[in-house]
Amino acid sequence: MDIVIRITFVILSIAMVLTFLRLAKGPTLPDRVVALELLASLTVGFIAVHTIFTGEPHFIDVAVVLALTAFLAAIGFARYLERGGKRDD
Amino acid sequence: MTEFLTGFLLISGALLMLIAALGAVRMPDLPTRMHATTKAGALGGGLMVLAVAVYFAEAAVTARALAVVVFIILTAPVAAHIIGRAGYFVGVPLWEGTIRDDLKDRYDPDSHILHSRDRDTGKDE
């Protein structure tokens, strides 16, 4: 079990680095919002693995809250984009 | 058995997340990137949270894990739709290999109005 958890951590870390590449590169603001949203789901996955790693089931509450706030952030960003009109990022 | 199922769910979820991240890096424009990140990302996250439910096998943990899964499944399409919509309206360029854009010439960025097309005459209404 321990080795499986470690492999999962490594895979998720690689995925996170790749997502950071897209977040840094852009090129437009919606691209960065998509990368941020993927980063939030990656963090939910990280919390799930950490819950199993520590054997402390209360950590799953953090995943609930994070999934909620990530969705609200996406809605907020989309509203901001639509109201803002054309711009140069 | 429980250990095997937990490990399987964790590894498959993590690999789906990796596919989503690869898609975000390699895909050429916003809608194709969202196609990769939304579907693979939501399924991967759901599988990993499900692994927590299988591992602990307690009613309280399972209920919370299922709540996360249901929430991810409900919100991922809504968030993707609303970001894709905003991206199109803002004028994010599509990939040069795009062969069909149904909304082209029907959206007016100044008035924020989307026109439909008359099916018989082919004219804009």
Backbone of each chain as ProteinMPNN parsed JSONL, in Angstrom:
{"seq_chain_A": "MDIVIRITFVILSIAMVLTFLRLAKGPTLPDRVVALELLASLTVGFIAVHTIFTGEPHFIDVAVVLALTAFLAAIGFARYLERGGKRDD", "coords_chain_A": {"N_chain_A": [[0.836, -1.213, 0.0], [1.95, 1.18, 0.809], [3.849, 1.706, -1.183], [2.236, 2.066, -3.394], [0.894, 4.418, -2.706], [3.042, 6.173, -2.68], [3.813, 6.121, -5.392], [1.508, 7.23, -6.499], [1.631, 9.817, -5.418], [3.912, 10.742, -6.77], [3.072, 10.673, -9.48], [0.98, 12.539, -9.387], [2.41, 14.807, -8.691], [3.996, 15.219, -10.964], [1.941, 15.778, -12.786], [1.025, 18.145, -11.661], [3.214, 19.874, -12.033], [3.225, 20.01, -14.825], [0.764, 21.26, -15.232], [1.298, 23.708, -14.041], [3.103, 24.685, -15.905], [1.392, 25.3, -18.062], [-0.14, 27.207, -16.796], [1.728, 29.237, -16.409], [2.48, 29.804, -19.029], [0.184, 30.613, -20.373], [-1.628, 31.279, -23.29], [-3.666, 33.202, -23.009], [-6.035, 34.762, -20.716], [-8.376, 33.07, -20.149], [-7.183, 30.545, -20.649], [-5.433, 30.341, -18.518], [-7.265, 30.282, -16.431], [-8.471, 27.813, -16.873], [-6.263, 26.181, -16.362], [-5.899, 26.749, -13.646], [-8.217, 25.677, -12.606], [-7.854, 22.952, -13.136], [-5.675, 22.595, -11.497], [-6.898, 22.886, -9.024], [-8.524, 20.566, -8.974], [-6.485, 18.702, -9.005], [-5.365, 19.2, -6.519], [-7.455, 18.368, -4.865], [-7.29, 15.633, -5.396], [-4.723, 15.18, -4.312], [-5.27, 15.673, -1.604], [-6.998, 13.556, -1.12], [-5.246, 11.356, -1.411], [-3.496, 11.96, 0.644], [-5.168, 11.705, 2.824], [-5.528, 8.923, 2.917], [-2.872, 8.224, 3.283], [-2.158, 9.261, 5.816], [-4.114, 8.085, 7.338], [-6.126, 9.444, 8.575], [-9.315, 10.21, 8.654], [-10.639, 12.69, 8.694], [-9.567, 14.552, 7.02], [-10.882, 14.525, 4.615], [-12.889, 16.355, 4.659], [-11.644, 18.738, 4.001], [-11.269, 18.382, 1.29], [-13.918, 18.524, 0.416], [-14.553, 21.243, 0.921], [-12.624, 22.505, -0.673], [-13.308, 21.666, -3.285], [-15.735, 22.976, -3.501], [-15.034, 25.774, -3.294], [-13.356, 25.996, -5.506], [-15.097, 25.704, -7.645], [-16.722, 27.981, -7.271], [-14.783, 29.948, -7.691], [-14.222, 29.552, -10.401], [-16.681, 30.302, -11.56], [-16.752, 32.987, -10.775], [-14.47, 34.018, -12.117], [-15.287, 33.624, -14.774], [-17.479, 35.346, -14.984], [-16.206, 37.767, -14.549], [-14.566, 37.823, -16.829], [-16.474, 37.942, -18.904], [-17.787, 40.342, -18.434], [-15.719, 42.102, -18.747], [-14.939, 42.395, -21.454], [-13.023, 42.816, -24.535], [-9.468, 42.482, -24.296], [-5.918, 42.879, -23.703], [-3.952, 40.275, -22.836]], "CA_chain_A": [[0.0, 0.0, 0.0], [2.819, 2.347, 0.915], [4.503, 1.981, -2.471], [1.193, 2.591, -4.287], [0.657, 5.817, -2.336], [4.182, 6.968, -3.13], [3.721, 6.253, -6.851], [0.43, 8.182, -6.779], [2.146, 11.162, -5.137], [4.844, 11.141, -7.835], [2.301, 10.96, -10.7], [0.244, 13.792, -9.187], [3.357, 15.917, -8.71], [4.332, 15.487, -12.369], [0.773, 16.435, -13.382], [0.958, 19.504, -11.143], [4.253, 20.666, -12.701], [2.767, 20.263, -16.195], [-0.301, 22.264, -15.186], [1.942, 24.994, -13.768], [3.658, 25.165, -17.171], [0.312, 25.938, -18.815], [-0.538, 28.401, -16.045], [2.717, 30.281, -16.637], [2.566, 30.147, -20.448], [-1.046, 31.257, -20.853], [-1.292, 32.677, -23.521], [-4.755, 34.126, -22.67], [-6.542, 34.588, -19.35], [-9.171, 31.844, -19.992], [-6.295, 29.384, -20.553], [-4.922, 30.277, -17.141], [-8.368, 29.867, -15.558], [-8.599, 26.362, -17.045], [-5.145, 25.557, -15.642], [-6.168, 26.887, -12.212], [-9.264, 24.72, -12.236], [-7.228, 21.626, -13.105], [-4.832, 22.594, -10.298], [-7.782, 22.649, -7.874], [-8.891, 19.143, -8.9], [-5.28, 17.955, -8.61], [-5.207, 19.335, -5.075], [-8.444, 17.46, -4.26], [-6.685, 14.312, -5.467], [-3.637, 15.155, -3.331], [-5.863, 15.552, -0.268], [-7.509, 12.187, -0.996], [-4.116, 10.456, -1.158], [-2.952, 12.275, 1.969], [-6.095, 11.12, 3.793], [-5.199, 7.506, 3.051], [-1.479, 8.137, 3.746], [-2.094, 9.495, 7.252], [-5.126, 7.315, 8.036], [-6.945, 10.389, 9.346], [-10.406, 10.449, 7.697], [-11.22, 14.028, 8.747], [-9.011, 15.391, 5.951], [-11.772, 14.531, 3.45], [-13.662, 17.605, 4.734], [-10.898, 19.756, 3.268], [-11.559, 18.169, -0.125], [-15.273, 19.043, 0.163], [-14.501, 22.708, 0.875], [-11.806, 22.939, -1.807], [-14.095, 21.476, -4.505], [-16.749, 24.045, -3.519], [-14.441, 27.085, -3.583], [-12.818, 25.998, -6.869], [-16.225, 25.958, -8.548], [-17.104, 29.39, -7.142], [-13.742, 30.75, -8.327], [-14.4, 29.461, -11.854], [-17.842, 31.128, -11.913], [-16.355, 34.382, -10.636], [-13.567, 34.375, -13.214], [-16.039, 33.679, -16.027], [-18.265, 36.589, -14.967], [-15.252, 38.86, -14.721], [-14.139, 37.833, -18.225], [-17.551, 38.355, -19.803], [-18.066, 41.766, -18.235], [-14.553, 42.923, -19.081], [-14.784, 42.629, -22.876], [-11.723, 42.506, -25.132], [-8.297, 43.081, -23.627], [-4.635, 42.3, -24.107], [-3.306, 39.673, -21.664]], "C_chain_A": [[0.861, 1.249, 0.0], [3.422, 2.718, -0.435], [3.484, 2.561, -3.453], [0.955, 4.075, -3.997], [1.803, 6.696, -2.822], [4.147, 7.181, -4.641], [2.659, 7.289, -7.211], [0.887, 9.616, -6.532], [3.047, 11.642, -6.267], [4.069, 11.519, -9.097], [1.588, 12.305, -10.561], [1.191, 14.989, -9.216], [3.759, 16.259, -10.136], [3.186, 16.236, -13.041], [0.696, 17.889, -12.934], [1.991, 20.401, -11.821], [3.81, 21.007, -14.119], [1.687, 21.339, -16.21], [0.261, 23.657, -14.901], [2.563, 25.581, -15.032], [2.589, 25.902, -17.965], [-0.123, 27.231, -18.127], [0.43, 29.544, -16.315], [2.694, 30.751, -18.079], [1.345, 30.916, -20.929], [-1.542, 30.619, -22.126], [-2.425, 33.65, -23.137], [-5.257, 33.828, -21.256], [-7.448, 33.358, -19.199], [-8.324, 30.578, -19.914], [-5.785, 29.216, -19.136], [-6.028, 29.847, -16.18], [-8.571, 28.358, -15.647], [-7.491, 25.648, -16.276], [-5.377, 25.621, -14.135], [-7.209, 25.874, -11.753], [-8.719, 23.295, -12.168], [-6.353, 21.501, -11.86], [-5.675, 22.319, -9.057], [-8.182, 21.184, -7.807], [-7.687, 18.283, -8.549], [-5.08, 18.018, -7.102], [-6.223, 18.466, -4.331], [-7.91, 16.03, -4.272], [-5.572, 14.138, -4.453], [-4.187, 14.946, -1.92], [-6.386, 14.137, -0.06], [-6.37, 11.22, -0.676], [-3.554, 10.687, 0.235], [-3.845, 11.704, 3.071], [-5.781, 9.65, 4.018], [-3.809, 7.341, 3.666], [-1.395, 8.289, 5.263], [-3.09, 8.635, 8.025], [-6.04, 8.163, 8.897], [-8.128, 10.816, 8.476], [-10.976, 11.865, 7.697], [-10.709, 14.933, 7.627], [-9.944, 15.482, 4.749], [-12.664, 15.784, 3.464], [-12.986, 18.72, 3.96], [-11.186, 19.635, 1.775], [-12.933, 18.715, -0.485], [-15.217, 20.559, -0.023], [-13.742, 23.185, -0.349], [-12.571, 22.789, -3.117], [-15.127, 22.594, -4.646], [-16.141, 25.378, -3.934], [-13.886, 27.142, -5.002], [-13.923, 26.293, -7.874], [-16.63, 27.433, -8.495], [-16.083, 30.298, -7.81], [-13.894, 30.739, -9.84], [-15.564, 30.343, -12.301], [-17.463, 32.613, -11.842], [-15.467, 34.848, -11.759], [-14.333, 34.544, -14.516], [-16.863, 34.961, -16.095], [-17.378, 37.792, -15.21], [-14.831, 38.978, -16.175], [-15.224, 38.39, -19.125], [-17.879, 39.826, -19.655], [-16.944, 42.641, -18.772], [-14.414, 43.25, -20.548], [-13.38, 42.301, -23.357], [-10.598, 43.165, -24.362], [-7.051, 42.344, -24.104], [-4.003, 41.662, -22.885], [-1.85, 39.448, -21.997]], "O_chain_A": [[0.576, 2.231, -0.685], [3.497, 3.894, -0.79], [3.815, 3.439, -4.25], [0.831, 4.885, -4.915], [1.589, 7.806, -3.309], [4.416, 8.281, -5.123], [2.861, 8.118, -8.099], [0.585, 10.519, -7.313], [2.969, 12.798, -6.681], [4.351, 12.542, -9.72], [1.587, 13.113, -11.489], [0.829, 16.059, -9.705], [3.856, 17.433, -10.494], [3.409, 17.201, -13.772], [0.346, 18.767, -13.722], [1.695, 21.55, -12.15], [3.985, 22.136, -14.576], [1.68, 22.215, -17.075], [-0.222, 24.655, -15.436], [2.562, 26.796, -15.229], [2.833, 26.992, -18.482], [-0.435, 28.223, -18.787], [0.01, 30.694, -16.438], [2.863, 31.939, -18.35], [1.459, 31.779, -21.8], [-1.877, 29.436, -22.068], [-2.152, 34.836, -22.954], [-4.949, 32.785, -20.678], [-7.313, 32.645, -18.204], [-8.683, 29.637, -19.206], [-5.711, 28.104, -18.615], [-5.763, 29.127, -15.218], [-8.813, 27.697, -14.637], [-7.737, 24.637, -15.619], [-5.088, 24.661, -13.421], [-7.107, 25.294, -10.672], [-9.067, 22.528, -11.271], [-6.291, 20.439, -11.241], [-5.239, 21.615, -8.147], [-8.19, 20.598, -6.724], [-7.826, 17.26, -7.879], [-4.682, 17.035, -6.476], [-5.902, 17.892, -3.291], [-8.053, 15.299, -3.292], [-5.469, 13.096, -3.806], [-3.652, 14.157, -1.142], [-6.248, 13.571, 1.025], [-6.494, 10.374, 0.209], [-3.18, 9.742, 0.929], [-3.358, 11.274, 4.116], [-5.766, 9.176, 5.154], [-3.584, 6.435, 4.469], [-0.665, 7.553, 5.926], [-2.943, 8.463, 9.235], [-6.657, 7.665, 9.839], [-7.971, 11.702, 7.636], [-11.727, 12.216, 6.788], [-11.326, 15.951, 7.313], [-9.824, 16.406, 3.945], [-13.137, 16.224, 2.417], [-13.65, 19.548, 3.337], [-11.33, 20.639, 1.076], [-13.112, 19.299, -1.554], [-15.756, 21.097, -0.99], [-14.149, 24.148, -0.999], [-12.506, 23.67, -3.974], [-15.371, 23.098, -5.743], [-16.666, 26.046, -4.825], [-13.929, 28.193, -5.643], [-13.72, 27.036, -8.834], [-16.853, 28.061, -9.53], [-16.449, 31.299, -8.425], [-13.723, 31.767, -10.496], [-15.457, 31.051, -13.302], [-17.807, 33.394, -12.729], [-15.662, 35.934, -12.305], [-14.078, 35.478, -15.277], [-16.939, 35.594, -17.148], [-17.724, 38.708, -15.957], [-14.742, 40.083, -16.71], [-14.951, 39.209, -20.003], [-18.212, 40.492, -20.636], [-17.174, 43.773, -19.199], [-13.831, 44.28, -20.887], [-12.632, 41.596, -22.679], [-10.751, 44.269, -23.838], [-7.125, 41.334, -24.804], [-3.558, 42.371, -21.982], [-1.096, 38.948, -21.162]]}, "seq_chain_B": "MTEFLTGFLLISGALLMLIAALGAVRMPDLPTRMHATTKAGALGGGLMVLAVAVYFAEAAVTARALAVVVFIILTAPVAAHIIGRAGYFVGVPLWEGTIRDDLKDRYDPDSHILHSRDRDTGKDE", "coords_chain_B": {"N_chain_B": [[-8.248, -7.504, -0.518], [-9.696, -5.09, -0.295], [-7.478, -3.406, -0.113], [-6.298, -3.838, -2.596], [-8.288, -2.837, -4.319], [-8.392, -0.165, -3.484], [-5.773, 0.671, -4.152], [-5.861, 0.29, -6.922], [-7.866, 2.152, -7.678], [-6.639, 4.526, -6.835], [-4.264, 4.637, -8.419], [-5.316, 4.585, -11.045], [-6.888, 6.888, -11.002], [-4.885, 8.843, -10.581], [-3.391, 8.529, -12.921], [-5.282, 9.346, -14.823], [-5.485, 12.022, -14.081], [-2.921, 12.802, -14.776], [-3.074, 12.503, -17.538], [-4.928, 14.517, -18.045], [-3.41, 16.786, -17.329], [-1.341, 16.588, -19.194], [-2.866, 16.974, -21.51], [-3.637, 19.62, -21.081], [-1.228, 20.904, -21.437], [-0.36, 20.14, -24.009], [-2.424, 20.464, -25.906], [-3.823, 22.467, -28.616], [-5.584, 24.819, -28.465], [-7.982, 26.842, -26.534], [-10.703, 25.52, -26.259], [-10.05, 22.806, -26.883], [-8.17, 22.23, -24.942], [-9.756, 22.473, -22.668], [-11.445, 20.373, -23.126], [-9.771, 18.223, -22.607], [-8.959, 18.681, -19.897], [-11.313, 18.943, -18.341], [-12.922, 16.563, -18.561], [-11.134, 14.321, -18.095], [-9.925, 15.265, -15.777], [-12.079, 15.553, -13.935], [-13.054, 12.906, -13.76], [-10.748, 11.617, -12.82], [-10.299, 12.891, -10.314], [-12.691, 12.16, -9.035], [-12.409, 9.334, -8.905], [-10.205, 9.115, -7.195], [-11.158, 10.202, -4.797], [-13.141, 8.367, -4.342], [-11.56, 6.187, -3.757], [-10.757, 6.793, -1.171], [-13.182, 6.406, 0.198], [-13.51, 3.642, -0.18], [-11.247, 2.697, 1.153], [-11.482, 3.445, 3.913], [-14.078, 2.605, 4.581], [-16.23, 3.439, 6.264], [-19.388, 4.679, 7.388], [-19.679, 7.486, 7.721], [-17.409, 8.596, 6.471], [-17.699, 7.565, 3.885], [-20.094, 8.796, 3.101], [-19.312, 11.507, 2.991], [-17.299, 11.345, 1.053], [-18.778, 10.473, -1.167], [-20.356, 12.717, -1.431], [-18.454, 14.579, -2.308], [-17.8, 13.399, -4.796], [-20.275, 13.504, -6.183], [-20.583, 16.258, -6.195], [-18.381, 17.07, -7.745], [-19.057, 15.869, -10.195], [-21.392, 17.245, -10.768], [-20.582, 19.962, -10.925], [-18.33, 20.219, -12.631], [-19.018, 20.11, -15.499], [-20.622, 22.429, -15.635], [-18.876, 24.512, -14.863], [-16.942, 24.244, -16.893], [-18.474, 24.807, -19.163], [-19.179, 27.485, -18.683], [-16.736, 28.809, -18.592], [-15.749, 28.241, -21.141], [-17.656, 29.541, -22.695], [-17.275, 32.215, -21.839], [-14.652, 32.486, -22.735], [-14.95, 32.269, -25.517], [-16.538, 34.52, -26.047], [-14.872, 36.566, -25.217], [-13.022, 36.468, -27.185], [-10.967, 34.63, -27.636], [-8.531, 33.218, -29.698], [-9.236, 30.549, -32.029], [-7.868, 27.278, -32.786], [-5.783, 27.025, -35.72], [-6.437, 24.873, -37.331], [-9.133, 24.455, -37.029], [-12.212, 23.399, -38.336], [-14.856, 24.065, -38.273], [-16.989, 26.557, -37.117], [-19.684, 27.309, -35.568], [-20.748, 29.596, -34.44], [-19.644, 31.719, -35.678], [-19.61, 35.007, -37.023], [-22.131, 35.448, -36.021], [-22.23, 36.431, -33.579], [-22.274, 39.416, -31.793], [-19.884, 41.351, -30.473], [-20.064, 43.884, -29.33], [-22.771, 44.515, -28.686], [-23.332, 42.237, -27.346], [-25.033, 40.238, -28.277], [-26.392, 37.237, -29.563], [-27.071, 36.071, -32.696], [-29.576, 34.093, -34.369], [-29.904, 31.814, -37.146], [-32.005, 31.833, -40.013], [-33.617, 28.902, -41.07], [-34.705, 28.24, -43.585], [-34.197, 30.333, -45.456], [-31.556, 30.919, -44.935], [-30.658, 33.301, -44.039], [-29.439, 35.793, -41.753], [-31.185, 36.543, -38.772]], "CA_chain_B": [[-9.189, -7.09, -1.569], [-9.902, -3.643, -0.147], [-6.211, -2.749, -0.443], [-6.108, -3.902, -4.05], [-9.245, -1.921, -4.952], [-7.945, 1.192, -3.184], [-4.598, 0.962, -4.969], [-6.276, 0.405, -8.327], [-8.57, 3.432, -7.857], [-5.671, 5.622, -6.693], [-3.355, 4.707, -9.566], [-6.04, 4.967, -12.265], [-7.241, 8.303, -10.859], [-3.697, 9.672, -10.772], [-3.023, 8.501, -14.336], [-6.23, 10.211, -15.546], [-5.063, 13.397, -13.801], [-1.721, 13.063, -15.583], [-3.543, 12.7, -18.918], [-5.537, 15.849, -18.092], [-2.346, 17.789, -17.319], [-0.687, 16.512, -20.506], [-3.751, 17.626, -22.464], [-3.586, 21.068, -20.872], [0.024, 21.435, -21.972], [-0.095, 19.818, -25.412], [-3.503, 20.797, -26.836], [-3.488, 23.729, -29.277], [-6.335, 26.035, -28.134], [-8.757, 26.782, -25.287], [-11.717, 24.468, -26.152], [-9.471, 21.459, -26.855], [-7.557, 22.063, -23.625], [-10.826, 22.232, -21.695], [-11.945, 19.02, -23.4], [-8.897, 17.283, -21.905], [-8.865, 18.864, -18.446], [-12.586, 18.781, -17.64], [-13.39, 15.174, -18.46], [-10.158, 13.461, -17.414], [-9.704, 15.78, -14.43], [-13.219, 15.243, -13.061], [-13.097, 11.459, -13.506], [-9.606, 11.264, -11.979], [-10.565, 13.331, -8.941], [-13.761, 11.324, -8.487], [-11.883, 8.002, -8.585], [-9.312, 9.171, -6.037], [-11.98, 10.377, -3.596], [-13.797, 7.071, -4.142], [-10.571, 5.314, -3.112], [-10.828, 7.081, 0.268], [-14.382, 5.739, 0.709], [-13.261, 2.194, -0.145], [-10.185, 2.389, 2.12], [-11.931, 3.561, 5.306], [-15.293, 1.782, 4.704], [-17.101, 3.873, 7.361], [-20.546, 5.371, 6.809], [-19.481, 8.934, 7.705], [-16.412, 8.927, 5.448], [-18.28, 7.253, 2.583], [-21.079, 9.828, 2.766], [-18.615, 12.724, 2.576], [-16.613, 11.081, -0.214], [-19.792, 10.478, -2.227], [-20.755, 14.109, -1.636], [-17.443, 15.204, -3.168], [-17.927, 12.854, -6.154], [-21.48, 14.082, -6.793], [-20.342, 17.682, -6.421], [-17.471, 17.204, -8.897], [-19.78, 15.509, -11.416], [-22.375, 18.298, -11.062], [-20.039, 21.289, -11.187], [-17.308, 20.264, -13.683], [-19.557, 20.557, -16.791], [-21.11, 23.811, -15.549], [-17.714, 25.399, -14.874], [-16.323, 24.202, -18.218], [-19.348, 25.526, -20.088], [-19.192, 28.929, -18.453], [-15.427, 29.342, -18.981], [-15.674, 28.181, -22.588], [-18.522, 30.622, -23.18], [-16.577, 33.486, -21.609], [-13.478, 32.521, -23.608], [-15.379, 32.572, -26.892], [-17.03, 35.896, -26.116], [-13.729, 37.468, -25.069], [-12.326, 36.481, -28.463], [-9.779, 33.769, -27.654], [-8.436, 32.633, -31.051], [-9.317, 29.087, -32.137], [-6.753, 26.641, -33.494], [-5.905, 27.284, -37.168], [-7.0, 23.689, -37.983], [-10.567, 24.349, -36.77], [-12.914, 23.398, -39.619], [-16.245, 24.525, -38.173], [-17.291, 27.443, -35.998], [-21.094, 27.611, -35.809], [-21.139, 30.909, -33.928], [-18.92, 32.762, -36.389], [-20.406, 36.075, -37.644], [-23.483, 35.573, -35.442], [-22.123, 37.053, -32.254], [-21.858, 40.809, -31.848], [-19.219, 41.592, -29.183], [-20.423, 45.182, -28.743], [-24.097, 44.462, -28.068], [-23.402, 40.975, -26.604], [-26.219, 39.517, -28.76], [-26.107, 36.106, -30.437], [-28.171, 35.941, -33.644], [-29.787, 32.766, -34.934], [-30.017, 31.886, -38.605], [-33.244, 31.264, -40.53], [-33.254, 27.628, -41.682], [-35.13, 28.148, -44.99], [-33.551, 31.304, -46.327], [-30.141, 31.011, -44.663], [-30.314, 34.682, -43.698], [-29.394, 36.118, -40.329], [-32.4, 37.243, -38.333]], "C_chain_B": [[-9.429, -5.59, -1.534], [-8.65, -2.871, -0.543], [-6.015, -2.703, -1.95], [-7.014, -2.891, -4.755], [-8.828, -0.462, -4.715], [-6.762, 1.586, -4.069], [-4.961, 1.153, -6.428], [-6.937, 1.76, -8.58], [-7.597, 4.596, -7.78], [-4.819, 5.77, -7.945], [-4.109, 5.145, -10.816], [-6.473, 6.428, -12.196], [-6.058, 9.205, -11.123], [-3.288, 9.692, -12.238], [-3.971, 9.362, -15.166], [-5.889, 11.683, -15.329], [-3.846, 13.767, -14.637], [-2.104, 13.3, -17.042], [-4.148, 14.092, -19.061], [-4.463, 16.92, -18.15], [-1.603, 17.795, -18.651], [-1.531, 17.204, -21.567], [-3.707, 19.132, -22.331], [-2.324, 21.655, -21.466], [0.091, 21.291, -23.481], [-1.176, 20.292, -26.374], [-3.352, 22.224, -27.383], [-4.32, 24.957, -28.88], [-7.262, 25.79, -26.942], [-9.797, 25.658, -25.247], [-11.123, 23.061, -26.111], [-8.788, 21.197, -25.517], [-8.621, 21.75, -22.575], [-11.408, 20.84, -21.866], [-11.091, 18.0, -22.647], [-9.024, 17.44, -20.39], [-10.187, 18.565, -17.743], [-12.94, 17.32, -17.45], [-12.416, 14.316, -17.68], [-9.936, 13.932, -15.98], [-10.83, 15.412, -13.48], [-13.266, 13.751, -12.736], [-11.949, 11.044, -12.587], [-9.827, 11.654, -10.53], [-11.629, 12.48, -8.275], [-13.256, 9.948, -8.068], [-11.02, 8.043, -7.331], [-10.094, 9.376, -4.747], [-12.732, 9.085, -3.276], [-12.854, 6.081, -3.45], [-10.576, 5.53, -1.597], [-12.015, 6.355, 0.886], [-14.155, 4.235, 0.835], [-12.288, 1.854, 0.972], [-10.712, 2.406, 3.548], [-13.172, 2.718, 5.584], [-16.097, 2.113, 5.967], [-18.224, 4.701, 6.75], [-20.283, 6.87, 6.687], [-18.515, 9.336, 6.596], [-16.993, 8.696, 4.059], [-19.271, 8.323, 2.156], [-20.389, 11.091, 2.282], [-17.908, 12.538, 1.24], [-17.605, 11.093, -1.375], [-20.276, 11.893, -2.502], [-19.755, 14.827, -2.541], [-17.605, 14.725, -4.605], [-19.122, 13.484, -6.87], [-21.253, 15.553, -7.12], [-19.44, 17.894, -7.63], [-18.233, 16.938, -10.189], [-20.786, 16.598, -11.79], [-21.718, 19.579, -11.531], [-19.044, 21.325, -12.345], [-17.889, 20.693, -15.039], [-20.025, 22.008, -16.766], [-19.941, 24.792, -15.636], [-17.077, 25.425, -16.255], [-17.154, 24.98, -19.226], [-19.195, 27.032, -19.931], [-17.841, 29.551, -18.804], [-15.274, 29.327, -20.506], [-16.476, 29.29, -23.243], [-17.83, 31.969, -23.04], [-15.38, 33.602, -22.543], [-13.862, 32.864, -25.033], [-15.799, 34.032, -27.027], [-15.894, 36.898, -25.997], [-12.92, 37.52, -26.357], [-11.025, 35.702, -28.444], [-9.686, 33.105, -29.024], [-8.521, 31.113, -31.015], [-8.092, 28.584, -32.895], [-6.916, 26.851, -34.997], [-6.467, 26.076, -37.912], [-8.482, 23.51, -37.739], [-11.333, 24.405, -38.087], [-14.339, 23.912, -39.487], [-16.432, 25.372, -36.932], [-18.705, 27.953, -36.209], [-21.479, 29.011, -35.375], [-20.493, 32.05, -34.694], [-19.891, 33.72, -37.081], [-21.802, 36.203, -37.051], [-23.446, 36.235, -34.087], [-21.582, 38.459, -32.418], [-21.216, 41.173, -30.502], [-19.627, 42.916, -28.532], [-21.76, 45.127, -28.014], [-24.281, 43.193, -27.235], [-24.66, 40.179, -26.988], [-25.784, 38.42, -29.727], [-27.298, 35.928, -31.367], [-28.322, 34.496, -34.082], [-29.989, 32.922, -36.432], [-31.304, 31.209, -39.04], [-32.919, 30.015, -41.352], [-33.599, 27.6, -43.182], [-34.337, 29.083, -45.879], [-32.047, 31.38, -46.111], [-29.694, 32.407, -44.27], [-30.24, 34.843, -42.182], [-30.647, 36.868, -39.939], [-32.033, 38.438, -37.489]], "O_chain_B": [[-9.381, -4.904, -2.556], [-8.722, -1.837, -1.207], [-5.624, -1.68, -2.512], [-6.581, -2.181, -5.662], [-8.899, 0.368, -5.621], [-6.736, 2.669, -4.655], [-4.449, 2.052, -7.096], [-6.624, 2.439, -9.558], [-7.699, 5.547, -8.555], [-4.662, 6.87, -8.475], [-3.615, 5.98, -11.574], [-6.435, 7.134, -13.203], [-6.19, 10.22, -11.807], [-2.884, 10.734, -12.756], [-3.539, 10.034, -16.102], [-5.984, 12.494, -16.25], [-3.74, 14.885, -15.143], [-1.547, 14.173, -17.707], [-3.922, 14.773, -20.061], [-4.577, 17.866, -18.93], [-1.273, 18.856, -19.182], [-1.008, 17.927, -22.415], [-3.736, 19.851, -23.33], [-2.339, 22.786, -21.952], [0.543, 22.205, -24.171], [-0.887, 20.505, -27.551], [-2.815, 23.094, -26.698], [-3.795, 26.068, -28.954], [-7.324, 24.683, -26.408], [-9.796, 24.889, -24.285], [-11.628, 22.204, -25.386], [-8.819, 20.075, -25.011], [-8.432, 20.892, -21.713], [-11.814, 20.199, -20.896], [-11.616, 17.026, -22.109], [-9.179, 16.45, -19.675], [-10.184, 17.989, -16.655], [-13.223, 16.877, -16.336], [-12.801, 13.654, -16.717], [-9.778, 13.117, -15.072], [-10.578, 15.005, -12.346], [-13.49, 13.368, -11.588], [-12.135, 10.226, -11.686], [-9.58, 10.862, -9.62], [-11.505, 12.116, -7.106], [-13.623, 9.447, -7.005], [-11.078, 7.137, -6.5], [-9.749, 8.801, -3.715], [-12.939, 8.743, -2.111], [-13.29, 5.245, -2.659], [-10.42, 4.58, -0.829], [-11.896, 5.759, 1.957], [-14.552, 3.622, 1.825], [-12.461, 0.852, 1.666], [-10.428, 1.491, 4.321], [-13.321, 2.175, 6.679], [-16.584, 1.218, 6.657], [-18.037, 5.347, 5.719], [-20.62, 7.472, 5.667], [-18.762, 10.297, 5.867], [-16.811, 9.517, 3.159], [-19.296, 8.721, 0.991], [-20.807, 11.689, 1.291], [-17.905, 13.435, 0.398], [-17.321, 11.649, -2.436], [-20.573, 12.246, -3.643], [-20.144, 15.586, -3.429], [-17.558, 15.529, -5.536], [-19.008, 13.938, -8.009], [-21.668, 16.039, -8.171], [-19.689, 18.78, -8.448], [-18.088, 17.675, -11.164], [-21.015, 16.856, -12.972], [-22.229, 20.231, -12.441], [-18.916, 22.362, -12.995], [-17.309, 21.565, -15.686], [-19.855, 22.737, -17.743], [-19.995, 25.774, -16.377], [-16.71, 26.491, -16.748], [-16.612, 25.723, -20.045], [-19.095, 27.764, -20.916], [-17.791, 30.692, -19.263], [-14.742, 30.269, -21.093], [-16.038, 29.9, -24.219], [-17.793, 32.765, -23.978], [-15.113, 34.674, -23.085], [-13.186, 33.657, -25.689], [-15.456, 34.697, -28.005], [-15.942, 37.965, -26.609], [-12.21, 38.494, -26.605], [-10.078, 36.056, -29.146], [-10.653, 32.492, -29.476], [-7.976, 30.463, -30.123], [-7.382, 29.347, -33.55], [-8.037, 26.858, -35.505], [-6.939, 26.235, -39.038], [-9.057, 22.519, -38.189], [-11.145, 25.333, -38.875], [-14.982, 24.174, -40.503], [-16.079, 24.959, -35.828], [-18.915, 28.919, -36.942], [-22.449, 29.567, -35.892], [-20.752, 33.218, -34.405], [-20.886, 33.283, -37.66], [-22.594, 37.007, -37.544], [-24.483, 36.563, -33.511], [-20.572, 38.679, -33.086], [-21.918, 41.292, -29.499], [-19.543, 43.055, -27.311], [-21.89, 45.612, -26.89], [-25.261, 43.072, -26.5], [-25.274, 39.529, -26.142], [-24.931, 38.631, -30.589], [-28.409, 35.665, -30.908], [-27.342, 33.755, -34.161], [-30.217, 34.025, -36.927], [-31.667, 30.154, -38.521], [-32.054, 30.054, -42.226], [-32.866, 26.999, -43.967], [-33.856, 28.678, -46.937], [-31.322, 31.846, -46.99], [-28.496, 32.677, -44.176], [-30.896, 34.12, -41.432], [-31.121, 37.728, -40.681], [-32.915, 39.159, -37.023]]}, "name": "protein", "num_of_chains": 2, "seq": "MDIVIRITFVILSIAMVLTFLRLAKGPTLPDRVVALELLASLTVGFIAVHTIFTGEPHFIDVAVVLALTAFLAAIGFARYLERGGKRDDMTEFLTGFLLISGALLMLIAALGAVRMPDLPTRMHATTKAGALGGGLMVLAVAVYFAEAAVTARALAVVVFIILTAPVAAHIIGRAGYFVGVPLWEGTIRDDLKDRYDPDSHILHSRDRDTGKDE"}
